[in-house]
Amino acid sequence: MPLFSNRGRELPEAILPIQEAKEAKIAMQQRIADSLSTKDNKLKNSDVLLYPTGMSDISHIHDIISLYTTATKRTVAIFGFLYVDTFKVLSKIHGYECKLYDATQSDLETLEEDLASGLQLWALFTEFPGNPLLGSVDLERIERIYDEYDFLFVVDDTVGTSVNVDVILHCDVVCTGLTKMFSGRCNVMGGSVALKPNGGARWDIKKRLKDRYTNTNFPLDTIVMERNSADFEERVIKASQNAQHIADILRKHSSVGQVYYPKGSPTQQLHEKYKRPGKGYGYLLSIRFKAPAAAIAFHDALDVAEGPSLGTNFTLGCAYTLFAHYDELEWAEEYGVVKHLVRISVGIENERFLDEVIKTALDAAERAILNTQKRRNQSSKPNVSRLIPVPRRAQPSCHN
């Protein structure tokens, strides 16, 4: 029986490794379930659904919300400044009014006040930690709020990873972009939705998601993703160690204004509440330099691959705000995402290589600051030549 078609031609099942893909799918579901589980709370592979991309996770969550409302005005909360595509998929593709809150304790109070005043939320989306500013939110407090006001609570753990953080018991759904560190090789896409054991009962989310689920993952993609993810935990541990090492170096440098990384951040105490014992703080960090010239010089001298993705086995850098928010720079800056932010997704290379790469880029940033200061000093000095009177040309004598 034909399962796939290609430009009008039916592809027989025999030429695709269907059985191998089925086995790879089950293996991946179990791998994700095991990674999300704790000693006291075990997930089954049936608690995990696989999708072709990370953003398709968000769209399928929308499908569940849409079953409960036909209202023209549907509001969801975005808690913290999230990955750009999450915001755009919800607001532009699915037409939600997205109420954006910053990720502070005072914003939690504002959220509670808004709900008490009659705000009807269908869902709240957050990341742990956030991308690109790596702040961590108080999941337990949000859990208490959504218990009272009955909205869907969705956490994206793509940056934190289930290896490093334990978040599923505090929300209804955990979404993960498997394209990122779960795969690591940057050669296949995928996403997953994991459902909290005994969670989402009021929304009947498990039954509704499973009833509507169709496996649209291409068989070869599933096989490649499963192979790539076999050493997921080991790679996360190594990349997290590298990132923490780089964050420590950056924070000591005179050209750096702020390093956004869970360890050493203002929200580290919150992050520690959900961090798994003995595990790291993640592979992603962002840098705000003291001067735009330093950011530009660092970025241009950073001898790693460049691109807006993250979670690759190789280190990847980018001018994040210019990539993600070029047409809305002022709006992004209102939430602390400055124009010249540099984001680094740290890979699993050896530490000596990364030391040399970062040192070279920091040297360039330091030179840029010194050159800027030198130009300022020169421009502030009085122009001596302008202070010396210029003799007038001799006028012809009327006596000659």
Buried (B, 14 or more C-beta within 10 A) or exposed (E): EEEBEEEEEEEEBEEBBEEBBEBBBBBBBBBBBBBBBEEEEEBEBEBBBBBBBBBBBBBBBBEBBEEEEEEEEBBBBBBBBBBBBBBBBBBEEBEBEBBBBBBBEEBBEBBBEBBEEEBEBBBBBBBBBBBBBBBBBBBEBBBBBBEEBEBBBBBBBBBBBBBBBBBBBBBBBBBBBBBBBBBBBBEBBBBBBBBBBEBBEEBEBBEBBEEEEEBEBBBBBBBBBBBBBEBBBEBBBBBBBBBBBBBEBBEEBEBBEBBBBBBEBEBBEBBEEBBBEEBBBBBBBBBBBBBEBBBBBBBBBBBBBEEBEBBBBBBBBBBBBBBBBEEEEEEBBEBBBBBBBBBBBBBBBEEEBBBEBBEEBBBBBBBBBEEBEEEEEEEEEEEEEEEEEEEEEEEEEEEE
